Amino acid sequence: MTTAEEIEGVALALLERHGAPGVTMRKVAKAVKITPMAIYHHFRNREVLLQTVVDREFSRFLETMTERPVDGSHQSNLLHSLDAYIHYSFEHPRIFDYVFSEKRPGARKYPEDFRAGRSPTLTSLAAMVKQAMKDDFLKTDDPWEVAIELWAHVHGYVMLFRGGRINLSEEEFFVLVHHSIKRLINGLKNH
């Protein structure tokens, strides 16, 4: 493992345990057993280090999100991708918050960054939506708007659940969200 990879791993672990405020160059250096100044040979500043960690996490998340379920139907593909989002929010809550809920430098923004394909996760979801429209499963519409509608829908549920506003087990929560997404997809279907 290179020093840069070790630095990234420690930064990710700190982000997971303490959120973004817990990731300091001093803490990372101490854990890696180097001087704080040595980090700057690998990462220009804290924001670049955090962005590198976030980009790596997006790649891992995208792999999970784009795995296809057995039946491969449009509805199953969309549900699976959105399930991956929910699972990630449960498994990595502080990273999820930093990546999807907190203001941060370099965060991609709708519409310019998303429409330009700079968001790996939403680009993947938009591609699924576009293919579902092409195959006449969904009504023809703006695939980016539909993708962000699906994402925002699930994100809202996740925020309500994590904020204690939905009093269900994780399993019951998945059932609730699936029913809701299916209703939303039914409204978008090309009948």
Backbone as CSV, one residue per row, in Angstrom:
resi,resn,N_x,N_y,N_z,CA_x,CA_y,CA_z,C_x,C_y,C_z
1,MET,0.857,-1.173,0.000,0.000,0.000,0.000,0.907,1.241,0.000
2,THR,0.575,2.197,-0.858,1.362,3.427,-0.909,0.973,4.339,0.250
3,THR,1.801,5.326,0.500,1.493,6.290,1.569,0.205,7.031,1.255
4,ALA,0.017,7.398,-0.013,-1.213,8.106,-0.400,-2.441,7.245,-0.120
5,GLU,-2.360,5.951,-0.440,-3.494,5.046,-0.173,-3.742,4.901,1.317
6,GLU,-2.669,4.864,2.081,-2.802,4.775,3.541,-3.467,6.039,4.091
7,ILE,-3.062,7.183,3.581,-3.668,8.457,3.987,-5.156,8.458,3.656
8,GLU,-5.491,8.024,2.448,-6.898,7.965,2.041,-7.694,7.036,2.953
9,GLY,-7.129,5.877,3.266,-7.824,4.916,4.121,-8.097,5.474,5.504
10,VAL,-7.116,6.156,6.066,-7.292,6.756,7.392,-8.338,7.868,7.321
11,ALA,-8.264,8.698,6.288,-9.240,9.785,6.130,-10.651,9.218,6.007
12,LEU,-10.804,8.138,5.257,-12.113,7.501,5.112,-12.608,6.976,6.454
13,ALA,-11.727,6.329,7.207,-12.120,5.797,8.519,-12.527,6.921,9.468
14,LEU,-11.787,8.024,9.446,-12.152,9.169,10.287,-13.489,9.766,9.846
15,LEU,-13.681,9.864,8.546,-14.946,10.384,8.020,-16.101,9.489,8.456
16,GLU,-15.894,8.191,8.405,-16.928,7.230,8.800,-17.250,7.340,10.289
17,ARG,-16.234,7.515,11.123,-16.447,7.566,12.575,-16.922,8.914,13.089
18,HIS,-16.373,9.999,12.523,-16.597,11.314,13.115,-17.220,12.348,12.180
19,GLY,-17.471,11.978,10.931,-17.954,12.967,9.976,-16.816,13.856,9.499
20,ALA,-17.123,14.749,8.574,-16.098,15.602,7.967,-15.301,16.418,8.989
21,PRO,-15.938,16.970,10.043,-15.141,17.752,10.997,-14.042,16.936,11.683
22,GLY,-14.201,15.619,11.742,-13.220,14.764,12.394,-12.015,14.436,11.540
23,VAL,-12.045,14.860,10.272,-10.924,14.585,9.374,-10.008,15.809,9.360
24,THR,-8.929,15.717,10.119,-7.941,16.795,10.125,-6.617,16.215,9.643
25,MET,-5.797,17.067,9.063,-4.496,16.613,8.575,-3.647,16.090,9.732
26,ARG,-3.782,16.713,10.877,-3.006,16.301,12.050,-3.412,14.883,12.493
27,LYS,-4.719,14.612,12.562,-5.187,13.272,12.968,-4.774,12.215,11.952
28,VAL,-4.897,12.561,10.665,-4.516,11.609,9.617,-3.024,11.309,9.719
29,ALA,-2.211,12.350,9.847,-0.757,12.167,9.928,-0.375,11.298,11.120
30,LYS,-0.999,11.546,12.253,-0.688,10.768,13.453,-0.997,9.283,13.236
31,ALA,-2.146,8.999,12.614,-2.534,7.607,12.379,-1.615,6.920,11.363
32,VAL,-1.135,7.686,10.385,-0.263,7.114,9.359,1.203,7.098,9.825
33,LYS,1.458,7.808,10.913,2.808,7.912,11.485,3.761,8.682,10.569
34,ILE,3.239,9.824,10.086,4.052,10.762,9.322,3.794,12.154,9.891
35,THR,4.552,13.121,9.472,4.312,14.484,9.941,3.137,15.078,9.178
36,PRO,2.412,16.000,9.782,1.306,16.639,9.067,1.760,17.267,7.743
37,MET,2.950,17.824,7.717,3.440,18.448,6.486,3.681,17.421,5.378
38,ALA,3.981,16.185,5.748,4.238,15.149,4.746,2.991,14.831,3.921
39,ILE,1.819,15.017,4.487,0.574,14.763,3.755,0.493,15.658,2.527
40,TYR,1.002,16.870,2.665,0.898,17.839,1.565,1.741,17.450,0.354
41,HIS,2.592,16.471,0.483,3.311,15.929,-0.678,2.373,15.076,-1.529
42,HIS,1.293,14.617,-0.915,0.346,13.731,-1.599,-0.979,14.426,-1.915
43,PHE,-1.395,15.330,-1.045,-2.680,16.022,-1.196,-2.469,17.511,-0.902
44,ARG,-2.861,18.343,-1.844,-2.626,19.784,-1.737,-3.221,20.395,-0.475
45,ASN,-4.411,19.902,-0.077,-5.062,20.414,1.135,-6.122,19.412,1.591
46,ARG,-6.767,19.701,2.667,-7.782,18.823,3.255,-8.934,18.589,2.285
47,GLU,-9.357,19.636,1.578,-10.480,19.503,0.649,-10.148,18.525,-0.483
48,VAL,-8.898,18.584,-0.982,-8.492,17.653,-2.041,-8.482,16.224,-1.493
49,LEU,-7.996,16.051,-0.271,-8.003,14.725,0.353,-9.440,14.219,0.490
50,LEU,-10.326,15.037,1.017,-11.726,14.612,1.174,-12.369,14.329,-0.179
51,GLN,-12.082,15.142,-1.192,-12.657,14.912,-2.522,-12.154,13.595,-3.103
52,THR,-10.881,13.286,-2.885,-10.320,12.012,-3.357,-11.032,10.840,-2.694
53,VAL,-11.245,10.950,-1.392,-11.940,9.899,-0.648,-13.379,9.766,-1.154
54,VAL,-14.046,10.893,-1.367,-15.430,10.889,-1.854,-15.497,10.260,-3.248
55,ASP,-14.570,10.623,-4.120,-14.566,10.049,-5.474,-14.403,8.534,-5.424
56,ARG,-13.543,8.063,-4.543,-13.345,6.619,-4.398,-14.623,5.948,-3.887
57,GLU,-15.267,6.596,-2.926,-16.522,6.041,-2.391,-17.620,6.039,-3.444
58,PHE,-17.687,7.100,-4.266,-18.665,7.124,-5.353,-18.449,5.935,-6.283
59,SER,-17.201,5.616,-6.572,-16.907,4.484,-7.454,-17.396,3.179,-6.843
60,ARG,-17.128,2.988,-5.558,-17.599,1.769,-4.877,-19.129,1.711,-4.849
61,PHE,-19.732,2.832,-4.527,-21.185,2.899,-4.470,-21.782,2.615,-5.848
62,LEU,-21.167,3.161,-6.897,-21.660,2.964,-8.256,-21.628,1.492,-8.647
63,GLU,-20.590,0.768,-8.231,-20.523,-0.669,-8.516,-21.732,-1.387,-7.930
64,THR,-22.076,-1.064,-6.703,-23.234,-1.678,-6.046,-24.519,-1.263,-6.741
65,MET,-24.604,-0.005,-7.076,-25.817,0.548,-7.670,-26.104,-0.034,-9.056
66,THR,-25.051,-0.345,-9.811,-25.253,-0.784,-11.191,-25.268,-2.295,-11.361
67,GLU,-25.088,-3.053,-10.265,-25.276,-4.505,-10.363,-26.728,-4.742,-10.760
68,ARG,-26.951,-5.651,-11.652,-28.311,-5.899,-12.130,-28.952,-7.077,-11.412
69,PRO,-30.229,-6.917,-11.038,-30.931,-8.047,-10.424,-31.174,-9.152,-11.455
70,VAL,-31.561,-10.299,-10.955,-31.702,-11.481,-11.809,-32.676,-11.258,-12.958
71,ASP,-33.850,-10.706,-12.690,-34.837,-10.607,-13.773,-34.521,-9.471,-14.749
72,GLY,-33.784,-8.459,-14.319,-33.331,-7.405,-15.226,-34.416,-6.529,-15.817
73,SER,-35.620,-6.555,-15.255,-36.672,-5.680,-15.763,-36.337,-4.230,-15.414
74,HIS,-36.938,-3.315,-16.132,-36.689,-1.900,-15.852,-37.051,-1.555,-14.404
75,GLN,-38.188,-2.052,-13.957,-38.615,-1.752,-12.591,-37.619,-2.329,-11.581
76,SER,-37.176,-3.559,-11.784,-36.200,-4.175,-10.878,-34.880,-3.414,-10.878
77,ASN,-34.426,-2.996,-12.053,-33.179,-2.229,-12.140,-33.283,-0.927,-11.355
78,LEU,-34.389,-0.216,-11.533,-34.570,1.051,-10.821,-34.657,0.819,-9.315
79,LEU,-35.447,-0.165,-8.907,-35.570,-0.469,-7.476,-34.218,-0.863,-6.878
80,HIS,-33.475,-1.693,-7.590,-32.179,-2.132,-7.089,-31.234,-0.936,-6.896
81,SER,-31.200,-0.034,-7.851,-30.325,1.139,-7.749,-30.710,2.007,-6.560
82,LEU,-31.986,2.191,-6.373,-32.452,3.014,-5.259,-32.261,2.287,-3.924
83,ASP,-32.390,0.969,-3.930,-32.085,0.176,-2.727,-30.624,0.359,-2.321
84,ALA,-29.740,0.375,-3.303,-28.311,0.554,-3.019,-28.088,1.876,-2.292
85,TYR,-28.823,2.887,-2.696,-28.725,4.201,-2.060,-29.150,4.112,-0.586
86,ILE,-30.263,3.423,-0.346,-30.756,3.266,1.030,-29.760,2.461,1.866
87,HIS,-29.297,1.340,1.314,-28.325,0.504,2.041,-27.089,1.321,2.402
88,TYR,-26.608,2.115,1.463,-25.407,2.910,1.728,-25.661,3.894,2.870
89,SER,-26.839,4.472,2.898,-27.155,5.434,3.968,-27.160,4.768,5.337
90,PHE,-27.537,3.486,5.399,-27.546,2.749,6.655,-26.140,2.270,7.037
91,GLU,-25.380,1.804,6.043,-24.069,1.217,6.304,-22.986,2.261,6.552
92,HIS,-23.128,3.430,5.949,-22.097,4.480,6.048,-22.760,5.831,6.301
93,PRO,-23.422,6.001,7.429,-24.232,7.208,7.643,-23.458,8.524,7.600
94,ARG,-22.272,8.558,8.159,-21.537,9.837,8.169,-20.968,10.162,6.793
95,ILE,-20.510,9.135,6.082,-20.034,9.364,4.718,-21.215,9.770,3.847
96,PHE,-22.351,9.091,4.012,-23.568,9.439,3.279,-23.922,10.909,3.501
97,ASP,-23.901,11.336,4.761,-24.230,12.731,5.064,-23.291,13.684,4.341
98,TYR,-21.999,13.398,4.420,-21.023,14.281,3.786,-21.202,14.308,2.278
99,VAL,-21.430,13.132,1.696,-21.527,13.029,0.239,-22.843,13.575,-0.290
100,PHE,-23.956,13.267,0.370,-25.268,13.566,-0.209,-26.063,14.661,0.502
101,SER,-25.677,15.049,1.708,-26.544,15.958,2.454,-25.890,17.253,2.899
102,GLU,-24.569,17.279,2.976,-23.895,18.482,3.472,-23.358,19.321,2.322
103,LYS,-23.342,20.631,2.535,-22.667,21.504,1.577,-21.184,21.201,1.667
104,ARG,-20.540,21.076,0.514,-19.106,20.828,0.511,-18.509,21.344,-0.789
105,PRO,-17.233,21.697,-0.739,-16.570,22.161,-1.959,-16.551,21.054,-3.003
106,GLY,-16.788,21.411,-4.223,-16.709,20.442,-5.310,-17.930,19.570,-5.479
107,ALA,-18.954,19.753,-4.656,-20.164,18.933,-4.801,-20.815,19.236,-6.146
108,ARG,-21.232,18.205,-6.824,-21.867,18.379,-8.130,-23.269,18.941,-7.939
109,LYS,-23.668,19.753,-8.896,-24.948,20.450,-8.779,-25.833,20.207,-10.005
110,TYR,-27.123,20.160,-9.731,-28.114,20.063,-10.792,-28.454,21.479,-11.233
111,PRO,-28.598,21.756,-12.507,-28.575,20.825,-13.635,-27.216,20.704,-14.335
112,GLU,-26.371,21.727,-14.235,-25.172,21.766,-15.077,-24.260,20.556,-14.921
113,ASP,-23.898,20.197,-13.709,-22.983,19.064,-13.522,-23.643,17.739,-13.861
114,PHE,-24.878,17.568,-13.458,-25.552,16.297,-13.704,-25.772,16.078,-15.197
115,ARG,-26.303,17.078,-15.866,-26.562,16.934,-17.304,-25.277,16.752,-18.109
116,ALA,-24.170,17.226,-17.581,-22.875,17.045,-18.248,-22.257,15.683,-17.910
117,GLY,-22.973,14.863,-17.123,-22.508,13.519,-16.800,-21.433,13.478,-15.732
118,ARG,-21.338,14.526,-14.909,-20.285,14.584,-13.892,-20.670,13.878,-12.589
119,SER,-21.901,13.414,-12.477,-22.316,12.669,-11.294,-22.433,11.201,-11.688
120,PRO,-21.454,10.390,-11.313,-21.497,8.993,-11.734,-22.784,8.285,-11.328
121,THR,-23.263,8.551,-10.127,-24.440,7.823,-9.650,-25.710,8.294,-10.351
122,LEU,-25.918,9.585,-10.468,-27.137,10.050,-11.132,-27.066,9.812,-12.639
123,THR,-25.872,9.838,-13.221,-25.727,9.526,-14.650,-26.189,8.097,-14.902
124,SER,-25.823,7.185,-14.009,-26.240,5.790,-14.137,-27.757,5.659,-14.036
125,LEU,-28.347,6.341,-13.057,-29.799,6.289,-12.895,-30.497,6.906,-14.098
126,ALA,-29.977,8.032,-14.599,-30.566,8.682,-15.777,-30.466,7.776,-17.003
127,ALA,-29.376,7.030,-17.127,-29.233,6.095,-18.247,-30.292,4.993,-18.166
128,MET,-30.558,4.505,-16.953,-31.610,3.496,-16.778,-32.968,4.064,-17.165
129,VAL,-33.222,5.285,-16.734,-34.495,5.942,-17.045,-34.617,6.149,-18.549
130,LYS,-33.550,6.618,-19.161,-33.554,6.864,-20.615,-33.845,5.569,-21.376
131,GLN,-33.201,4.464,-20.955,-33.435,3.173,-21.615,-34.875,2.711,-21.399
132,ALA,-35.409,2.928,-20.200,-36.804,2.550,-19.925,-37.761,3.360,-20.799
133,MET,-37.425,4.616,-21.071,-38.246,5.446,-21.965,-38.114,4.959,-23.406
134,LYS,-36.892,4.651,-23.810,-36.646,4.162,-25.176,-37.406,2.867,-25.432
135,ASP,-37.488,2.006,-24.400,-38.186,0.726,-24.525,-39.687,0.845,-24.255
136,ASP,-40.184,2.074,-24.142,-41.604,2.363,-23.898,-42.123,1.840,-22.559
137,PHE,-41.228,1.575,-21.612,-41.680,1.205,-20.277,-42.141,2.457,-19.529
138,LEU,-41.392,3.552,-19.675,-41.765,4.835,-19.081,-42.175,5.810,-20.171
139,LYS,-43.056,6.732,-19.819,-43.446,7.795,-20.740,-42.218,8.606,-21.134
140,THR,-42.221,9.088,-22.346,-41.125,9.944,-22.794,-41.194,11.259,-22.031
141,ASP,-40.066,11.623,-21.449,-39.971,12.824,-20.623,-38.490,13.175,-20.553
142,ASP,-38.145,14.146,-19.747,-36.749,14.493,-19.536,-36.150,13.459,-18.587
143,PRO,-35.232,12.599,-19.069,-34.702,11.534,-18.207,-33.958,12.063,-16.985
144,TRP,-33.333,13.231,-17.101,-32.621,13.801,-15.954,-33.595,14.251,-14.874
145,GLU,-34.707,14.852,-15.295,-35.699,15.282,-14.305,-36.345,14.081,-13.625
146,VAL,-36.617,13.041,-14.390,-37.215,11.841,-13.801,-36.218,11.171,-12.852
147,ALA,-34.948,11.098,-13.254,-33.926,10.484,-12.395,-33.796,11.247,-11.082
148,ILE,-33.762,12.570,-11.156,-33.615,13.343,-9.913,-34.892,13.264,-9.079
149,GLU,-36.031,13.100,-9.734,-37.281,12.917,-8.989,-37.245,11.613,-8.190
150,LEU,-36.782,10.533,-8.826,-36.678,9.250,-8.126,-35.673,9.345,-6.980
151,TRP,-34.527,9.949,-7.245,-33.489,10.096,-6.234,-33.988,10.941,-5.059
152,ALA,-34.608,12.080,-5.364,-35.095,12.972,-4.307,-36.187,12.283,-3.479
153,HIS,-37.003,11.503,-4.138,-38.072,10.772,-3.459,-37.476,9.844,-2.385
154,VAL,-36.492,9.054,-2.795,-35.863,8.117,-1.867,-35.055,8.866,-0.813
155,HIS,-34.361,9.913,-1.226,-33.566,10.701,-0.281,-34.462,11.276,0.823
156,GLY,-35.623,11.750,0.446,-36.565,12.274,1.433,-36.970,11.221,2.443
157,TYR,-37.264,10.033,1.965,-37.604,8.933,2.880,-36.437,8.622,3.819
158,VAL,-35.223,8.552,3.259,-34.049,8.249,4.075,-33.879,9.302,5.170
159,MET,-34.025,10.572,4.808,-33.855,11.647,5.794,-34.924,11.565,6.887
160,LEU,-36.155,11.257,6.508,-37.217,11.105,7.503,-36.934,9.924,8.433
161,PHE,-36.494,8.809,7.858,-36.195,7.623,8.655,-35.029,7.889,9.609
162,ARG,-33.951,8.444,9.075,-32.778,8.693,9.907,-33.031,9.783,10.934
163,GLY,-33.990,10.654,10.662,-34.341,11.703,11.613,-35.347,11.246,12.660
164,GLY,-35.696,9.956,12.630,-36.610,9.413,13.628,-38.071,9.709,13.366
165,ARG,-38.399,10.152,12.159,-39.791,10.496,11.833,-40.592,9.306,11.305
166,ILE,-39.885,8.225,10.983,-40.543,6.987,10.539,-40.119,5.904,11.516
167,ASN,-41.092,5.350,12.240,-40.810,4.402,13.308,-41.038,2.970,12.821
168,LEU,-40.140,2.511,11.953,-40.204,1.159,11.412,-38.820,0.537,11.505
169,SER,-38.770,-0.800,11.426,-37.476,-1.472,11.316,-36.924,-1.175,9.920
170,GLU,-35.646,-1.472,9.712,-35.070,-1.255,8.380,-35.815,-2.078,7.331
171,GLU,-36.149,-3.306,7.675,-36.874,-4.175,6.742,-38.244,-3.576,6.401
172,GLU,-38.972,-3.123,7.399,-40.287,-2.503,7.169,-40.136,-1.203,6.371
173,PHE,-39.050,-0.478,6.638,-38.787,0.749,5.900,-38.594,0.457,4.415
174,PHE,-37.833,-0.595,4.089,-37.640,-0.971,2.682,-38.966,-1.273,2.007
175,VAL,-39.843,-1.982,2.703,-41.155,-2.310,2.138,-41.937,-1.028,1.868
176,LEU,-41.960,-0.122,2.828,-42.649,1.159,2.655,-42.112,1.916,1.446
177,VAL,-40.788,2.021,1.353,-40.191,2.773,0.246,-40.449,2.074,-1.082
178,HIS,-40.376,0.740,-1.114,-40.660,0.014,-2.363,-42.087,0.286,-2.833
179,HIS,-43.033,0.233,-1.914,-44.418,0.521,-2.306,-44.519,1.933,-2.880
180,SER,-43.862,2.858,-2.244,-43.908,4.249,-2.695,-43.251,4.419,-4.067
181,ILE,-42.076,3.804,-4.249,-41.384,3.911,-5.544,-42.212,3.254,-6.637
182,LYS,-42.816,2.102,-6.332,-43.651,1.431,-7.339,-44.828,2.307,-7.741
183,ARG,-45.431,2.995,-6.765,-46.523,3.917,-7.106,-46.016,5.048,-7.995
184,LEU,-44.842,5.560,-7.666,-44.258,6.627,-8.472,-43.948,6.124,-9.881
185,ILE,-43.330,4.952,-9.990,-43.021,4.382,-11.306,-44.296,4.117,-12.093
186,ASN,-45.346,3.605,-11.417,-46.623,3.363,-12.124,-47.165,4.647,-12.729
187,GLY,-46.979,5.765,-12.043,-47.431,7.047,-12.581,-46.584,7.506,-13.762
188,LEU,-45.359,7.010,-13.843,-44.451,7.389,-14.941,-44.507,6.403,-16.107
189,LYS,-45.173,5.260,-15.898,-45.209,4.229,-16.941,-45.941,4.710,-18.181
190,ASN,-45.516,4.152,-19.308,-46.159,4.414,-20.586,-47.242,3.357,-20.783
191,HIS,-48.469,3.710,-20.394,-49.569,2.725,-20.440,-50.109,2.562,-21.833
